[in-house]
């Protein structure tokens, strides 16, 4: 009898609302990126799963941020008889700027400015990248991509993300000039 079931999707709604409110409050990107619930049209959802992508900036404590997020979720969980489990999928610490990395980024920025005919500033961005492992090992590391020079000026990290062939050509010229200089 459906009326006797505990609706896991309905139980997740206050948690999702608390997450949305927290995302609006903080300065870092935090999104619910997947939601999966229910087994069929005529069955009460006995399980609801969702993933939260909370970006971390250089200098932030990932463990403390995760603990605060879990506390937020646990505090928003109100459904009696519905079990809650929080599980880490990945804690991707950000690339931390170093002296050699800063010099590499400045070289890339200078050549990109020449190729694009406008200032291309060096910025840090809360992105999840395997580059963090190289940086942590002391290898000069810089993330460089095509498109608007500032994250957030385009349609970054969406299904509609794209770049023009002209920008790709200019970025390739900048990258090759920076590599030739090093």
Secondary structure, 3 states (H helix, E strand, C coil): CHHHCCCHHHHHHHHHHHHHHHHHHCCCCEEEEEEEECCCCCCCCCCEEEEEEECCCCCCCHHHHHHHHHHHHHHHCCCCCCCCCCCCCCCCCCCCCCHHHHHHHHHHHHHHHHHHCCCCCCCCCCCCCCHHHHHHCCCCCCCCCCCCCCCCCCCCCCCCCCCCHHHHHHHHHHHHHHHHHC
